[in-house]
Amino acid sequence: MGTPIDNPGGAFPGAPSQEEWDQLSPSERRRVVDALPAAMTDAELAPPEGDPHFGAKSDALETLRAYFARLGRSVYVAAELTIYYPGAPRFSPDVLAVLDVPVHERMKWVVSHEGRGLDWVLEVLVSGDRRKDLEENVRKYAALGIPEYFIYDRARMRLHAYRLPEVGAKSYVPIVGQAGRYASRVLGLELVIEGVQLRFYHATAELLTPRGLAAKLEAMVEEVQRDAEERVQREQERVQREEERATLAERRVVELLEEIDRLKKR
């Protein structure tokens, strides 16, 4: 058996096959996991795609993390994490989710060590290699057994979505959108493009990023403040009118008293 992190036929480090992993002792497995690099090389990564790519990826990451945290569900969500499947070339998807696993910081995801693979993957396509995301990854992620794969085609404002039809299947079937919404059974959510943004919905409720939620709360506070200021203004105007009426009434009383006095003198 070769070195556990050798990737036969590949130029980059890879995890051992499951057969090799099963033959390792716990201490050897720990050394293998520690030895696997967390960082991908420039040769393996696609060139940066600017703010649209980063923003879409970050929004998806924050939205899903906040949503599952509110639900109290142990769903691990990460972005650009290096993934090691047994005996396969490593890769780093834009966003990934794994259900019902401990949620803590990780430097990499080693499938044999974690005991399971990814459940859901999102790739954001702006100006990168369309064939890689729309063809190669469709085959690769299906072969690895990843249940669902979504592509946010930011360049053409389209969503592409795929699902394994059954456990053990190795090829995807397309997820058909309904009124522009694409349902993820894995996440229990629907994805839709609104304007130039990728949004997540649970039934009719839109999921907001922490930043979006903060902005919404700020807008609500501003509205409450405006309403309060308007009520104060209206009350001040009412008091002013009452004071003016009282002044006029006092002036009329004085005039009447003066008139009565003049009449008495006559």
Backbone as numpy.savetxt, mean C-alpha at the origin, in Angstrom:
# Nx Ny Nz CAx CAy CAz Cx Cy Cz
27.97 -33.15 -2.31 27.13 -31.96 -2.31 28.01 -30.72 -2.31
27.66 -29.72 -3.14 28.47 -28.52 -3.24 28.17 -27.56 -2.10
28.80 -26.43 -2.17 28.56 -25.38 -1.18 27.09 -24.99 -1.21
26.43 -24.89 -0.07 24.99 -24.65 -0.05 24.54 -23.40 -0.80
25.39 -22.36 -0.86 24.93 -21.14 -1.52 25.39 -21.09 -2.96
25.98 -22.15 -3.45 26.29 -22.19 -4.88 25.00 -22.22 -5.68
25.02 -21.57 -6.83 23.88 -21.59 -7.74 24.35 -22.24 -9.02
24.25 -23.55 -9.14 24.80 -24.23 -10.29 24.27 -23.65 -11.59
25.19 -23.31 -12.47 24.81 -22.76 -13.76 24.44 -21.30 -13.71
24.51 -20.67 -12.53 24.15 -19.26 -12.41 25.34 -18.44 -11.97
25.27 -17.13 -12.24 26.38 -16.25 -11.90 26.22 -15.61 -10.53
25.06 -15.79 -9.90 24.79 -15.11 -8.64 24.44 -16.13 -7.56
24.59 -15.73 -6.28 24.30 -16.66 -5.19 22.85 -17.13 -5.22
22.66 -18.38 -4.84 21.32 -18.93 -4.77 21.19 -19.88 -3.60
19.96 -20.14 -3.19 19.73 -21.06 -2.08 19.93 -22.49 -2.54
20.28 -23.39 -1.63 20.40 -24.80 -2.00 19.05 -25.39 -2.38
19.07 -26.50 -3.06 17.83 -27.19 -3.38 17.19 -27.67 -2.09
15.91 -28.02 -2.16 15.23 -28.51 -0.97 15.86 -29.82 -0.49
16.32 -30.64 -1.42 16.96 -31.90 -1.05 18.24 -31.64 -0.28
19.03 -30.68 -0.75 20.26 -30.33 -0.03 19.94 -29.73 1.33
18.92 -28.88 1.37 18.53 -28.24 2.63 18.12 -29.28 3.67
17.37 -30.26 3.23 16.89 -31.29 4.15 18.03 -32.09 4.77
19.17 -32.13 4.11 20.31 -32.89 4.61 21.17 -32.10 5.58
20.91 -30.80 5.71 21.72 -29.96 6.58 21.25 -30.03 8.02
22.20 -29.87 8.92 21.87 -29.78 10.35 21.34 -28.37 10.63
20.67 -28.16 11.77 20.18 -26.81 12.11 21.28 -25.76 12.09
22.44 -26.09 12.61 23.53 -25.10 12.62 24.02 -24.81 11.21
24.06 -25.83 10.34 24.46 -25.61 8.95 23.41 -24.76 8.22
22.17 -25.00 8.51 21.12 -24.19 7.89 21.25 -22.72 8.30
21.55 -22.51 9.57 21.71 -21.14 10.06 22.87 -20.45 9.35
23.97 -21.19 9.16 25.12 -20.61 8.47 24.78 -20.29 7.02
23.99 -21.18 6.38 23.60 -20.93 4.99 22.77 -19.65 4.89
21.78 -19.53 5.76 20.91 -18.34 5.74 21.72 -17.08 5.98
22.63 -17.13 6.95 23.46 -15.96 7.24 24.37 -15.61 6.06
24.81 -16.63 5.32 25.75 -16.39 4.23 25.08 -15.86 2.97
23.79 -16.09 2.82 23.10 -15.61 1.62 23.02 -14.09 1.64
23.53 -13.42 0.61 23.53 -11.95 0.60 22.12 -11.39 0.58
21.93 -10.30 1.31 20.63 -9.63 1.31 20.46 -8.71 0.11
21.58 -8.21 -0.40 21.52 -7.24 -1.49 21.67 -7.92 -2.84
20.90 -7.43 -3.80 21.04 -7.87 -5.17 22.13 -7.03 -5.84
22.71 -7.53 -6.91 23.72 -6.77 -7.65 23.05 -5.89 -8.70
23.79 -4.90 -9.17 23.25 -4.02 -10.22 22.90 -4.81 -11.47
23.67 -5.86 -11.74 23.41 -6.66 -12.93 22.08 -7.40 -12.85
21.62 -7.67 -11.63 20.35 -8.39 -11.45 19.15 -7.46 -11.40
19.37 -6.21 -11.04 18.27 -5.28 -10.83 18.01 -4.45 -12.08
16.75 -4.09 -12.26 16.39 -3.19 -13.36 16.81 -1.77 -13.00
17.12 -0.94 -14.00 17.50 0.45 -13.72 16.36 1.19 -13.02
16.67 2.22 -12.24 15.62 3.00 -11.56 14.63 3.57 -12.58
13.35 3.63 -12.15 12.30 4.11 -13.04 11.66 5.39 -12.54
12.34 6.12 -11.67 11.88 7.44 -11.27 10.78 7.46 -10.23
10.26 8.66 -10.00 9.26 8.88 -8.96 7.97 8.09 -9.17
7.44 7.97 -10.40 6.19 7.21 -10.56 6.32 5.77 -10.05
7.46 5.14 -10.31 7.67 3.77 -9.86 7.80 3.71 -8.35
8.62 4.58 -7.80 8.84 4.59 -6.35 7.56 4.92 -5.61
6.81 5.92 -6.10 5.58 6.33 -5.43 4.53 5.23 -5.41
4.34 4.55 -6.55 3.33 3.48 -6.61 3.71 2.33 -5.69
4.98 1.98 -5.69 5.45 0.88 -4.84 5.31 1.24 -3.36
5.70 2.45 -3.00 5.63 2.87 -1.60 4.19 2.96 -1.12
3.31 3.49 -1.96 1.90 3.61 -1.57 1.28 2.24 -1.34
1.58 1.30 -2.23 1.05 -0.06 -2.07 1.56 -0.69 -0.78
2.85 -0.53 -0.52 3.46 -1.09 0.69 2.80 -0.52 1.94
2.70 0.80 2.03 2.15 1.45 3.21 0.67 1.13 3.39
-0.07 1.09 2.27 -1.50 0.82 2.34 -1.76 -0.58 2.91
-1.07 -1.57 2.36 -1.30 -2.95 2.81 -0.82 -3.16 4.24
0.32 -2.61 4.58 0.80 -2.76 5.96 -0.18 -2.16 6.96
-0.66 -0.96 6.67 -1.58 -0.30 7.58 -2.91 -1.05 7.67
-3.38 -1.56 6.54 -4.67 -2.27 6.51 -4.61 -3.53 7.36
-3.61 -4.36 7.15 -3.54 -5.62 7.90 -3.21 -5.37 9.37
-2.48 -4.30 9.66 -2.21 -3.97 11.06 -3.51 -3.59 11.77
-4.39 -2.83 11.08 -5.67 -2.46 11.68 -6.54 -3.70 11.92
-6.44 -4.67 11.02 -7.21 -5.90 11.19 -6.63 -6.81 12.27
-5.38 -6.56 12.64 -4.72 -7.43 13.61 -4.27 -8.74 13.00
-4.09 -8.77 11.67 -3.66 -9.99 10.99 -2.15 -9.99 10.80
-1.54 -11.16 10.97 -0.10 -11.30 10.79 0.19 -11.54 9.31
0.27 -10.46 8.58 0.58 -10.52 7.15 1.87 -9.74 6.92
2.88 -10.42 6.41 4.16 -9.79 6.17 4.13 -9.14 4.78
4.37 -7.83 4.73 4.38 -7.09 3.47 5.73 -6.39 3.36
6.38 -6.53 2.22 7.70 -5.93 2.03 7.85 -5.46 0.60
8.88 -4.66 0.38 9.20 -4.15 -0.95 10.68 -4.37 -1.23
10.95 -4.82 -2.45 12.33 -5.00 -2.92 13.16 -5.88 -1.97
12.55 -6.91 -1.44 13.26 -7.84 -0.58 13.83 -8.97 -1.45
15.05 -9.37 -1.18 15.66 -10.46 -1.95 15.03 -11.79 -1.53
14.57 -12.54 -2.53 13.85 -13.78 -2.30 14.67 -14.96 -2.80
14.81 -15.98 -1.96 15.55 -17.19 -2.31 14.61 -18.39 -2.28
14.28 -18.92 -3.46 13.57 -20.20 -3.56 14.60 -21.31 -3.72
14.31 -22.50 -3.25 15.29 -23.60 -3.32 15.75 -23.87 -4.76
17.08 -23.80 -4.94 17.66 -24.16 -6.21 17.28 -23.27 -7.37
16.74 -22.07 -7.11 16.29 -21.16 -8.17 17.05 -19.84 -8.09
17.15 -19.12 -9.20 17.78 -17.79 -9.15 17.00 -16.87 -8.22
17.72 -16.10 -7.46 17.05 -15.17 -6.56 16.41 -14.03 -7.35
15.47 -13.34 -6.72 14.81 -12.20 -7.36 14.31 -11.25 -6.29
13.87 -10.07 -6.71 13.45 -9.05 -5.76 12.23 -8.32 -6.31
11.01 -8.75 -5.97 9.81 -8.10 -6.50 9.58 -6.73 -5.88
8.80 -5.91 -6.57 8.53 -4.57 -6.06 7.79 -4.63 -4.73
6.72 -5.40 -4.66 5.96 -5.55 -3.41 5.54 -7.01 -3.28
5.56 -7.53 -2.06 5.17 -8.92 -1.83 4.39 -9.02 -0.53
3.61 -10.08 -0.44 2.86 -10.35 0.79 2.87 -11.84 1.08
3.00 -12.18 2.36 2.92 -13.56 2.83 1.95 -13.57 4.01
0.93 -14.41 3.92 -0.12 -14.43 4.93 0.25 -15.29 6.13
-0.23 -14.83 7.27 -0.18 -15.63 8.51 1.22 -16.10 8.87
2.15 -15.16 8.88 3.52 -15.42 9.32 3.91 -14.32 10.30
4.92 -14.55 11.14 5.35 -13.50 12.05 5.78 -12.24 11.29
5.35 -11.11 11.78 5.69 -9.83 11.15 6.84 -9.19 11.91
7.99 -9.17 11.30 9.15 -8.51 11.88 10.10 -8.15 10.74
11.11 -7.35 11.05 12.04 -6.93 10.01 12.86 -8.11 9.50
13.02 -8.16 8.20 13.83 -9.21 7.57 14.78 -8.55 6.57
15.92 -9.16 6.38 16.88 -8.71 5.37 16.69 -9.46 4.05
16.05 -10.63 4.11 15.82 -11.47 2.93 14.77 -12.49 3.31
14.24 -13.15 2.29 13.27 -14.21 2.52 13.81 -15.49 1.91
14.17 -16.44 2.77 14.68 -17.73 2.32 13.56 -18.74 2.53
13.00 -19.23 1.44 11.80 -20.06 1.50 11.99 -21.29 2.37
13.10 -21.99 2.22 13.32 -23.19 3.03 13.40 -22.87 4.51
14.01 -21.75 4.83 14.14 -21.33 6.23 12.79 -20.87 6.79
12.03 -20.09 6.01 10.75 -19.57 6.48 9.67 -20.64 6.48
9.86 -21.67 5.67 8.88 -22.75 5.62 7.76 -22.53 4.64
7.84 -21.45 3.86 6.81 -21.19 2.86 7.27 -20.11 1.88
6.61 -20.10 0.72 6.94 -19.11 -0.30 6.01 -17.92 -0.24
6.10 -17.07 -1.23 5.30 -15.85 -1.28 3.86 -16.19 -1.66
2.92 -15.37 -1.18 1.51 -15.55 -1.52 1.04 -14.58 -2.60
1.67 -13.42 -2.66 1.17 -12.37 -3.57 2.34 -11.48 -3.96
2.38 -11.11 -5.24 3.44 -10.24 -5.74 2.84 -9.15 -6.61
3.37 -7.94 -6.47 3.02 -6.81 -7.34 4.29 -6.27 -7.97
4.27 -6.12 -9.28 5.34 -5.43 -9.99 4.77 -4.16 -10.59
5.54 -3.08 -10.50 5.15 -1.79 -11.08 5.99 -1.57 -12.33
5.33 -1.39 -13.45 6.00 -1.24 -14.74 5.83 0.18 -15.23
6.94 0.89 -15.34 6.90 2.28 -15.82 7.62 2.38 -17.15
8.93 2.24 -17.10 9.71 2.34 -18.35 10.69 1.19 -18.47
10.48 0.15 -17.67 11.41 -0.97 -17.67 11.13 -1.99 -18.75
11.64 -3.18 -18.52 11.54 -4.27 -19.50 10.14 -4.88 -19.45
9.33 -4.55 -20.44 7.95 -5.02 -20.46 7.89 -6.55 -20.60
8.78 -7.11 -21.38 8.76 -8.56 -21.58 9.05 -9.28 -20.27
9.94 -8.72 -19.47 10.28 -9.34 -18.19 9.07 -9.41 -17.27
8.37 -8.29 -17.10 7.24 -8.26 -16.18 6.01 -8.96 -16.74
5.75 -8.78 -18.03 4.50 -9.26 -18.60 4.58 -10.68 -19.17
5.78 -11.20 -19.36 5.91 -12.54 -19.92 6.78 -13.44 -19.03
8.04 -13.04 -18.84 8.96 -13.90 -18.10 8.50 -14.12 -16.66
8.11 -13.04 -15.98 7.67 -13.20 -14.58 6.37 -13.98 -14.47
5.52 -13.87 -15.47 4.27 -14.65 -15.45 4.59 -16.14 -15.41
5.55 -16.54 -16.20 5.95 -17.96 -16.21 6.72 -18.32 -14.94
7.65 -17.45 -14.55 8.51 -17.76 -13.40 7.72 -17.82 -12.10
6.89 -16.83 -11.83 6.15 -16.81 -10.57 5.15 -17.96 -10.49
4.56 -18.31 -11.64 3.65 -19.46 -11.64 4.41 -20.75 -11.34
5.57 -20.91 -11.97 6.37 -22.12 -11.76 6.83 -22.23 -10.30
7.04 -21.10 -9.64 7.44 -21.11 -8.24 6.26 -21.36 -7.31
5.04 -21.32 -7.84 3.87 -21.59 -7.03 3.32 -20.39 -6.28
3.65 -19.18 -6.74 3.11 -17.96 -6.11 1.65 -17.82 -6.53
0.69 -17.85 -5.59 -0.73 -17.92 -5.95 -1.24 -16.78 -6.83
-0.78 -15.54 -6.58 -1.29 -14.41 -7.37 -0.16 -13.46 -7.75
-0.29 -12.93 -8.96 0.70 -11.98 -9.48 -0.04 -10.84 -10.17
0.21 -9.61 -9.70 -0.40 -8.41 -10.27 0.68 -7.53 -10.88
0.38 -6.92 -12.02 1.28 -5.95 -12.65 0.53 -4.64 -12.83
1.05 -3.58 -12.21 0.51 -2.24 -12.42 1.31 -1.60 -13.55
0.72 -1.59 -14.73 1.37 -1.03 -15.92 1.16 0.47 -15.90
2.04 1.17 -15.19 1.92 2.62 -15.00 2.10 3.37 -16.30
2.88 2.82 -17.22 3.12 3.49 -18.49 1.85 3.56 -19.34
1.02 2.49 -19.27 -0.19 2.43 -20.10 -1.47 2.45 -19.27
-1.33 2.69 -17.99 -2.47 2.77 -17.09 -3.38 1.54 -17.21
-2.77 0.38 -17.05 -3.51 -0.87 -17.09 -3.10 -1.77 -15.94
-4.01 -2.64 -15.56 -3.70 -3.67 -14.59 -3.73 -5.02 -15.29
-2.74 -5.85 -14.97 -2.72 -7.24 -15.42 -2.68 -8.08 -14.15
-3.49 -9.11 -14.10 -3.55 -9.91 -12.88 -3.69 -11.39 -13.23
-3.01 -12.22 -12.43 -2.99 -13.67 -12.69 -3.15 -14.43 -11.38
-3.70 -15.64 -11.51 -3.94 -16.47 -10.34 -3.71 -17.93 -10.72
-3.14 -18.70 -9.79 -3.06 -20.15 -10.00 -4.46 -20.74 -9.82
-4.93 -21.51 -10.75 -6.31 -22.02 -10.66 -6.54 -23.00 -9.53
-5.48 -23.64 -9.08 -5.61 -24.62 -7.99 -4.25 -24.85 -7.35
-4.26 -25.41 -6.17 -3.01 -25.72 -5.47 -2.22 -26.73 -6.30
-0.95 -26.45 -6.47 -0.09 -27.34 -7.24 -0.01 -26.99 -8.71
-0.86 -26.07 -9.19 -0.80 -25.66 -10.59 0.50 -24.90 -10.83
1.01 -24.95 -12.04 2.27 -24.30 -12.40 2.11 -23.31 -13.54
0.89 -22.95 -13.86 0.65 -21.92 -14.87 -0.56 -21.10 -14.44
-0.51 -19.80 -14.73 -1.54 -18.88 -14.31 -2.73 -18.85 -15.27
-3.85 -18.40 -14.72 -4.99 -17.99 -15.54 -5.21 -16.51 -15.25
-5.63 -15.73 -16.26 -5.85 -14.30 -16.02 -7.03 -14.06 -15.08
-6.90 -13.04 -14.27 -8.01 -12.57 -13.45 -8.76 -11.53 -14.28
-10.02 -11.74 -14.50 -10.81 -10.83 -15.33 -11.35 -9.70 -14.46
-11.10 -8.47 -14.90 -11.57 -7.33 -14.15 -13.07 -7.13 -14.29
-13.69 -6.60 -13.24 -15.11 -6.28 -13.25 -15.25 -4.78 -13.03
-15.69 -4.08 -14.09 -15.83 -2.61 -14.03 -14.50 -1.97 -13.62
-13.41 -2.52 -14.14 -12.09 -1.95 -13.87 -11.46 -2.40 -12.58
-12.15 -3.25 -11.82 -11.62 -3.73 -10.54 -11.16 -5.18 -10.69
-10.02 -5.47 -10.09 -9.44 -6.81 -10.16 -9.35 -7.37 -8.75
-10.03 -8.47 -8.52 -10.14 -9.03 -7.17 -8.95 -9.92 -6.85
-8.37 -9.68 -5.68 -7.32 -10.55 -5.15 -7.93 -11.41 -4.05
-8.02 -12.71 -4.29 -8.52 -13.62 -3.27 -7.52 -13.73 -2.12
-6.25 -13.63 -2.44 -5.22 -13.74 -1.41 -5.36 -12.60 -0.40
-5.47 -11.37 -0.89 -5.54 -10.21 0.00 -6.96 -9.95 0.50
-7.96 -10.47 -0.20 -9.34 -10.14 0.15 -9.68 -8.72 -0.21
-9.03 -8.19 -1.26 -9.20 -6.80 -1.67 -9.39 -6.72 -3.18
-9.82 -5.54 -3.64 -9.90 -5.28 -5.06 -8.93 -4.16 -5.41
-8.28 -4.29 -6.57 -7.34 -3.29 -7.04 -7.94 -2.59 -8.25
-7.73 -1.28 -8.33 -8.28 -0.50 -9.43 -7.36 0.70 -9.67
-7.30 1.15 -10.92 -6.55 2.36 -11.25 -7.53 3.52 -11.28
-7.25 4.55 -10.50 -8.06 5.76 -10.48 -7.15 6.94 -10.79
-7.42 7.61 -11.91 -6.51 8.66 -12.35 -5.19 8.02 -12.74
-4.14 8.36 -12.01 -2.84 7.74 -12.26 -2.39 6.95 -11.04
-3.33 6.65 -10.14 -2.97 5.98 -8.90 -3.56 4.57 -8.84
-2.80 3.66 -8.24 -3.30 2.33 -7.95 -3.96 2.36 -6.58
-5.24 1.96 -6.53 -5.99 2.00 -5.28 -6.41 0.59 -4.87
-6.57 0.42 -3.55 -7.06 -0.83 -2.99 -8.41 -0.57 -2.33
-9.35 -1.49 -2.54 -10.68 -1.36 -1.95 -11.06 -2.63 -1.21
-11.76 -2.43 -0.08 -12.44 -3.52 0.59 -13.92 -3.23 0.47
-14.61 -3.99 -0.38 -15.99 -3.68 -0.74 -16.02 -2.28 -1.34
-16.77 -1.35 -0.73 -16.85 0.01 -1.28 -15.90 0.98 -0.59
-15.18 0.51 0.40 -14.31 1.39 1.18 -12.90 1.40 0.60
-12.40 2.59 0.30 -11.03 2.71 -0.20 -10.04 2.64 0.96
-8.96 1.90 0.75 -7.90 1.84 1.74 -6.96 3.01 1.51
-6.67 3.73 2.56 -5.79 4.89 2.46 -4.42 4.57 3.02
-3.40 5.18 2.43 -2.07 5.09 3.01 -2.06 5.91 4.29
-1.12 5.65 5.21 -1.02 6.51 6.40 -0.92 7.99 6.02
-0.19 8.28 4.94 -0.07 9.66 4.49 -1.42 10.19 3.99
-2.13 9.34 3.24 -3.44 9.75 2.76 -4.44 9.91 3.88
-4.37 9.01 4.87 -5.26 9.10 6.03 -4.98 10.37 6.82
-3.69 10.71 6.98 -3.32 11.93 7.69 -3.86 13.16 6.96
-3.74 13.14 5.62 -4.24 14.26 4.83 -5.76 14.39 4.96
-6.46 13.24 4.98 -7.91 13.27 5.14 -8.31 13.81 6.50
-7.58 13.39 7.55 -7.87 13.88 8.90 -7.58 15.38 9.00
-6.49 15.83 8.37 -6.18 17.26 8.37 -7.29 18.06 7.69
-7.81 17.52 6.59 -8.90 18.20 5.88 -10.15 18.26 6.76
-10.41 17.17 7.51 -11.56 17.16 8.40 -11.39 18.18 9.52
-10.17 18.28 10.07 -9.91 19.26 11.13 -10.10 20.67 10.59
-9.59 20.92 9.40 -9.75 22.25 8.79 -11.21 22.58 8.58
-11.99 21.59 8.17 -13.43 21.82 7.95 -14.12 22.15 9.26
-13.77 21.40 10.34 -14.36 21.68 11.65 -13.98 23.07 12.12
-12.72 23.45 11.89 -12.28 24.78 12.29 -13.02 25.86 11.52
-13.21 25.63 10.21 -13.95 26.61 9.41 -15.39 26.74 9.91
-16.01 25.60 10.21 -17.40 25.64 10.72 -17.46 26.40 12.04
-16.47 26.15 12.92 -16.46 26.83 14.22 -16.27 28.34 14.04
-15.36 28.70 13.14 -15.12 30.12 12.88 -16.35 30.78 12.29
-17.06 30.06 11.41 -18.27 30.62 10.82 -19.36 30.79 11.87
-19.46 29.82 12.80 -20.46 29.94 13.87 -20.14 31.12 14.77
-18.85 31.30 15.10 -18.45 32.44 15.93 -18.76 33.75 15.21
-18.48 33.79 13.89 -18.75 34.99 13.13 -20.24 35.31 13.10
-21.06 34.25 12.90 -22.51 34.47 12.89 -23.01 34.95 14.24
-22.45 34.39 15.32 -22.86 34.81 16.66 -22.45 36.25 16.93
-21.26 36.62 16.50 -20.81 38.00 16.67 -21.71 38.96 15.91
-22.09 38.56 14.70 -22.98 39.41 13.91 -24.36 39.52 14.57
-24.85 38.40 15.15 -26.14 38.43 15.84 -26.08 39.37 17.05
-25.00 39.27 17.84 -24.84 40.13 19.01 -24.78 41.59 18.59
-24.06 41.84 17.49 -23.95 43.21 17.01 -25.32 43.76 16.60
-26.12 42.92 15.93 -27.46 43.37 15.53 -28.33 43.64 16.76
-28.21 42.74 17.77 -28.98 42.95 18.99 -28.56 44.25 19.68
-27.26 44.52 19.69 -26.78 45.75 20.32 -27.28 46.97 19.56
-27.29 46.87 18.24 -27.79 47.99 17.44 -29.27 48.23 17.69
-30.07 47.11 17.79 -31.49 47.26 18.08 -31.69 47.86 19.47
-30.86 47.41 20.43 -30.99 47.96 21.79 -30.65 49.44 21.81
-29.64 49.83 21.06 -29.25 51.25 20.99 -30.37 52.08 20.38
-30.97 51.56 19.30 -32.08 52.27 18.67 -33.26 52.39 19.62
-33.52 51.29 20.37 -34.65 51.32 21.32 -34.40 52.36 22.41
-33.15 52.41 22.95 -32.83 53.40 23.98 -32.98 54.81 23.44
-32.51 55.01 22.20 -32.61 56.33 21.58 -34.07 56.73 21.41
-34.93 55.76 21.05 -36.35 56.05 20.88 -37.00 56.39 22.20
-36.58 55.68 23.28 -37.12 55.98 24.61 -36.77 57.40 25.01
-35.50 57.79 24.77 -35.07 59.14 25.10 -35.89 60.17 24.33
-36.11 59.92 23.04 -36.89 60.84 22.22 -38.32 60.96 22.74
-38.89 59.80 23.14 -40.26 59.84 23.64 -40.35 60.61 24.96
-39.37 60.40 25.84 -39.36 61.12 27.11 -39.22 62.62 26.88
-38.38 63.01 25.93 -38.21 64.43 25.61 -39.51 65.00 25.05
-40.20 64.22 24.23 -41.48 64.67 23.67 -42.53 64.83 24.76
-42.55 63.86 25.70 -43.50 63.96 26.84 -43.20 65.20 27.65
-41.93 65.49 27.88 -41.55 66.67 28.67 -41.99 67.95 27.99
-41.83 67.99 26.66 -42.25 69.20 25.91 -43.77 69.38 26.00
-44.48 68.28 25.93 -45.94 68.37 26.00 -46.40 68.86 27.37
-45.71 68.41 28.43 -46.07 68.83 29.77 -45.85 70.33 29.94
-44.77 70.85 29.37 -44.45 72.27 29.50 -45.48 73.13 28.79
-46.06 72.62 27.76 -47.08 73.38 27.06 -48.36 73.49 27.90
